[in-house]
């Protein structure tokens, strides 16, 4: 798979791994929260990230502590955006109702 920059030169997908590791950390945190019903501690999050192959200084426990405070706020903001946008998406794709019968 090859991704292209705006000026047409290719970029390898492996290059994208270095961009914003916070998104990988948040995705792991979100997965743990949904699976276990409670937010993960930094140590547990570091173990899950290591199992997924995310290792290095960006995923050190000390750096994870700094990110954990922001994740509940981010989750609420994303959930609010999803809830606000869902009715519009559903309404624009819904067809005629079967319950209404023939007209």
N, C-alpha and C positions, 0 to 999 in steps of 0.2 A: 504494500500500500504506500502510496506517495502523496504527501500533502503539499500544497503549493502556497507560497507567500503571495502577497499582492502583486509583486513585480514578476511573478511567473517562475522563479527559481524553486526547485524542489527542496523539501525539508523532510528528513527522515522522521518517522514516528518516535524513534528512540530519543531524538533531540527534545521532544516535548516532555520527557520525564523530569527534566530539571525545572520546569516552570511550575511555580506555585504549589509546593508540596502540601500547603495547608489544605488544598482541596482533597488530596488523598487522605490526610489525617481526618478531615471532617467526614469523609465518606465512611471511613472505618468506625469513627465515633458514632455516626448515625446508625450504622449496621448493628453495632453492639447495643445501642439504646433500643432499637426495634426488636432485637432478638432476646435480650435479657430484661427489658423493661426498666432499666436504670442506666444512668450515664456511667461510662467507664472511667476509672482512675488512669492517670498518666502511665503507670507501669503496665497495666493491662493493655492499654492502647498501644504502647510500644511493642508488646509481644505480638499483638494481632498484626500490626504493621510489618514486623519482621517476618511473620509467617507469609505475608503477601509479597515479600521481597523488597519492601521499602526499608532500607537500612541507610545509615549514614548520619552525619551531623544534624541534618534537618529533622531527623526523627528521634533525636536524643530525648530522654525523659525530661530534662531541664527545659528544653524548648517546647515540649508538649504541654507542660504546666502553664506556660504563657498563653497557649492557644485555647485551653479548655474553658476559660471564663467566657469566651466569645461564642462558643458553639450553641448554647441554649438560645441566645438572642438571635443567632443566624437561623436556627431551626424555626423559631417562631416567625421570623420575617419571611422565610421561604414558605412556610405553611400558610401564612396569611395571603401571600401572593398566589399560591395555588388555589386556595379557597375562593379568592376573588375572581380568578380567571376561569375556573371550572364551569360555572353556569353559562358563560358566553360560549365556551367550546362545545358544551353539551347541546345548548340550544341551537347553535349553528349547524350541527350535524344530525339533529334529530329529524326523522321523517314523520309522515302522518301517523297519528295515533290509531292503533287497532281498535281501541275501546270506543272511538267516536262513531264507528260504523260507516256505512255508505252515505254519501251526501246527495 
